[in-house]
Amino acid sequence: VHPLMQALIVDGAIGGVGAVIGFLPLIMVLFFCLALLEDSGYMSRVAVIMDRYFKRIGLSGKSIIPMIVGTGCAIPGVMATRTIEDDNQRRITSILTPFVPCGAKLPIIELFSVVFFPNTSWVGPSMYIMAITLIIIGGLLLKKLFVYEDESLFIMELPEYKLPSLKNAVMQMFDKAKHFIYKATTIILVMNTLVWFMQAYGWNLKPVSNQSDSILASVGGLIAPLMIPIGIIGWQMAAATITGFIAKENVVATLSVILAVASEEALHTPGGVLTTMFTPVTAYAFLALNLFTPPCFAAIGAMNSELGEKKWLFRGLAFQISVGYILAILISQIGSLVFYGTVATGFIPEIIII
């Protein structure tokens, strides 16, 4: 086999897709628990309980349902907002729902948790707590942006409580797992092959001996300056963030390809290759950046459908980008000051941006 073909198959296809497929058991557990919750009749009661609180931030009690569904996948979560009658509440919910970490974001959380915080259990839950906080603050801000008085009525039929069907939950779990595998073997496979090609070749379509001369380096270099205020230097992290907009799992797969890590175990080694790119604080900031900036393109398409007008889509995307980016900057700079006694790289650009 030609060395380039071997590298394409091993490093590009197997290395990237394998790094994502390794998270399948974790995601299947999430889908199983979510199916049990939906089947028990509890979801409607959560909406009723939360209505009085969500009204204060410009949302409806029905907004909690898309957000819970969004823990599995942001696309059906955003699409579930169509059950909300009030246009403004539906638009705000569509913008805020992608903040909830979905199944596609779990591989990123797991990767950085294991590598940089191997003996702690708070990193994953902290992302969900942060998401709830951002939804509350974001709801208040967007309520001012939309400038409306909430006069909607809350009406919902409550089904009887029942024991959830284990058979139904298992069937849903395997159905969602099938879609995840299909996604990994199509979209992610194609993207990883493209990422491998871009990091192996230059614009003259000739193999490069140094990744810094590659197509991927030049593309990542375009937004690499925006990563400096977060305390992250290098086109590699910028490139991983870009591919994450295709599918969030691509962040992990792209890092595996760029760093030439062909096995999940090597990528996940505490103190391994990733620690040369981040400190624990900047790793946590990078994690927040990828979780709370706009979701994948498919979810953005769902937002476009539910928001109805292009201007609201662009406003929503601008809001999500601003929230994720500013949050990452604050985590990096404040965290570095607290834990290391000095500000992170990029402090001056951060002051200018803020």
N, C-alpha and C positions, 0 to 999 in steps of 0.2 A: 504494500500500500504506500502511495506517495506520502511523504511526511506532512504535507499541507492537508491532504485528505484525512489523514489520521488525526491531526490536530483539530480539524473541523468537527469530526465525529466525537472524539474523546473530550476535548476541552470546550467546544462550543455546544454541541447537542447534549451529550451525556452529562457533562459537568454542570451545565446551567439548569437543565430540566431536573436532573437528579437532586440538585440542591433544593429545589422547590418541592418535589414529590416526597422528600423526607418529612415534610410537615403534615402530610395527609392524615395520619392517625390523630393528631391534635385537632385538626379541623373537623374530622368526623365526629369526635366527641362533642364539639361545639354544636354541630348540626343536630345531633341526637338529643341533646338537652333542650335546644330551641324547639324541636318538634314536640317534645313532651309538654313544654310550657304552652304551646299553641293549642294542643289537643285537650288540655285540661279545662279550658274555659276561663282561665285566669287573665288572659290578655285584655279582654273587655273590661274587667273589673279594675285593672291597673289604669286604664284610660279614664274611668269614672273618678277614681281616687286622685289622679294627677291633674284633673281638669282645673280645680280651684287654684293650683299652684302655677300651672302653665299659663293660665289667663293673665297672670301678672307680667309675664315676659312676652306677651303678644302671641301665644300659641294656644292650641286647643288640647283638651285631654286626649283627643284622637291622635295627636302628634307623637305620643309615646309609642304607638304601635309601629309606625314606620321606623322609628329609631331602634326598637327591639329587633324588628325584622332585619334592619341594617347591620346588626352584629353578625349576621350570616353573610350577607352580601349587600352592598350599597345600592345595586341596581333595583332589586325588588323593593328595597326600603324606600327609595325615592318614588318608585311607581305606586307604592301604597299610599302616598300622600293624596292621591286623587279622591280618597274617601272623605277628605276634609272639604266642607262646603264653602267656607269663606276663602276668597281668592288670596287675600293677604296672608292669612294663616298658612295656607297651602304653600305659598311661595317661600315664606320664611322657613317652614319645616323642610322643604326641598333643599334649601341652602344649608341648613344646619345638620340634616341627617348624615351626610358623608363624614362628619366629624367623628361619628361613632366608629371605633376600630372594627373593621369587617374581617371575614375569614382570610381575605387576601393580604391583610396587613399583619396577621398573626406570625407569618414567617419572619418578618422584619423584627417584630417584638422579640420573638424567641431567639433569633440570631444574636442581637445585641445584648439581651439578657444573659445568655450563656457565656458570651465572650468577655463582656466587661463587668458583669455583676453575677459571677457564678455561684456565690454563696448566699444570695438574697432572693426573696420571693415578692418584693414590692414593686418591681419594675412594671410587670404586666398590669396588675391592678391600678397602678398610678396612671397609666395611659387612659383607662376608662374613667377614673376620677377626673383627670384633666379634661376629657371629652365632655363630661357632664358640666364642669365649670365653664368651658368655652360655649356650650349650648346656652347656658343661663345668661352669660355676659353677651353672647352674640344675639340672643333673642331680644334683650333690652336695647342693644344698638340698632338692630334691624327694625325694631318697632318704631324707633325715632326716624329711621330712614324712610320707612313706608308711610309714616305720619297718618295713622288712621285710628278711629275709635272702634273698639271691638263691641259689636252688637249682636254677634252670632249666638244661637242657642245650641246647647249640647244635648243631643238626643241619641241614645244608643241602646240597642237591644242586648240584654244580658243573657247569655245561654246558661244552662244549668252546669254546675260543677260536675265533673265526671273523672273517673280514673283514665288517664291517657292510655292509648293503645300502644303497647311495646312493638307490635308488629308494624303498625303505621309509622312509628318513630324510626324503626330500623330501615323500613323501605325508603322513607324520606332521606335518611342519613346516606344510604347507598346511592340514591338518585343524585343528591348534591355532590357526593364524592365522585360519581361518574362525570358530572359536569366539570368538576375541578380537574380531573385527569384529562378530560377532553381539552380543556383550556391549556393545560400544561403541555400537551402534545401537539397543539396547533399554534396558538398565538405566542406562547412563551418559547416554544421550539423555534419558530420563525424568527422571533426577536433575538434569541440567543445566538442563532446562526448569523444574523445580521450584525450583532454586537461583536462576535468573534471576527467576522470579516473586516469590520471597521477598525478593530484594534490590531489586526494583523497586516493591513494594507494601508498604503498612503494614497493620496489623491491621484498619483500616477498609476494606480492599480498594480503596483509592484510591492512584494513583501518587504516589511520594514524590520530591522533588527532591534530598533528601539521604539517602544510603544508611544513615546512622546512625539514621534514623527507620524503617527497614524491618523486616519480620518477621525476616529473616535476622540482622540486627544484634541484635535482642532475644534470639533463640535462641542465637547465638554468644556473646552477653554473659553467658549463664548459666554457661558454663565458661571464659570469658575470664580470670577471676581465677586459675584453675588454671595458666594459661600464664605468669603473672607471675614465679614462681620460676625459670622457664626463661629469663627475660630478654626475653620477647616480650609486647608490649603491643598490644592491638587485638582486636576481635571477629572480624576477617576470618580470622585464622589459626585461631582456635577453630572457626569455621564450616567451614573446609576440613578440619580434623581430624575433625569430626563426620561429614561426608559421606564421608570415607575409610572409615568402617566399612561403608558400603553396598558400595563397591568402591574399592580403594586408588587406582586411576587417577583417581578423582573428586577427589583432592587437587589434582592439576594442573589438571583441568577447572574445578574451583570457583575456583581462583585466577585462571584465565583469565577467567571470567565476572565475578567480583567486581571485578577490576582493569580490566574493560572492554577486554581485549586480545583482538582478534579473529583474530590470526595467531600461529602458533607461533613465528615468527622474532622478533616483538616481545616475546613472553614470555621468550624465551631470550637476549635481548640482555644481555651482560655489562655491569654498571653501569646496567642499566635499572630498570624500575619496581619490581621485587622488592627491589632494594637499599635502597629507602626503608623497608622493613619489617623488615629483618634486618641484622645484621653477619655476617661469615663464620662466626664462632663460634656465634652463635645460629641461623644457618641450618643448620649442621651438627647442632646440638642438635635443631632441629625435624625434620630428616631422620631422626635416630635415634628420635625420639618416634613418628613415623608408621610406621617400619619394625618397631619392637620392641614396640609395644602390640598388643592383640588384632587378628587379621586381619579380613577382610571377613565379613559375615553368613553367606555361604554356607559359608565355612570353619569358622565357629563352629558351624553346623549339623552339619558333618561331625564336629567335635570332640564334639558332644553325642551323636552316634550311636556313636562309638567309645569314649567314656568310660563310657557306660552309665548313669550316675547323675547327677542334676542337681547334687548336692553337689560332685562332682568337676569338673563343668563350671564352676560358680561359683568353685571354688578355682583352677582353671586360669586363668580370665579375670582373677581378682584378682591372681594371680601375674604374668601377662603385663602387666597395667596397671601394677603396681608396678615391674616391671623397666624397662619403657620410660620411665616417668615419672621415676624416680630417675636413670636413666642420662642422660636429657636434661638434668636439673638439674645433674648433676655435670659434664657436658661444657660447659654454658654457664658455670657459675661458675668452674670450674678453668681452662677455656680463656680466659675473659676476664681472669682474674688473671695467667695466663702471658703472653698476647700483648698485653694492653692495660694491664697493671699495676694494674688495679682490678677489683672484683667487678662482675658484671652486675646489671642492674635486678632487684629481687626477692630480694636476698640474705637479708634478714631473714625473709620468708616461707619461704624455702628452709630456713633453720636451724630454724624452727618445725616444718616438715613432717618433716625428717629426724630 
